[in-house]
Amino acid sequence: MARFLYITKAEYAGGLSPNITFSDNTERLIDFASFFSSNTHTQYNKYCNPDKSKKFYLDHGNVVWGEIGT
């Protein structure tokens, strides 16, 4: 039987690297710097700023940057 893995917790750890906890209790520091720098769309560029990159939340097991409800 397939087991689905999802994010249960995400905490700001500095820069563009949140500490992510998954449903199997695995914890990883994930560096999103290369993702944001390789995606040149302005939708992503604004999150290269550390003040904006630390503002995220979980929505149905996904890390979401930006304002809640937008």
Buried (B, 14 or more C-beta within 10 A) or exposed (E): EEEEEEBEEBEEBEBBBBBBBBEEEEEEEBEBEEEBEEEEEEEBEBBBEEEEBBEBEBEEEEBBBEEEEE
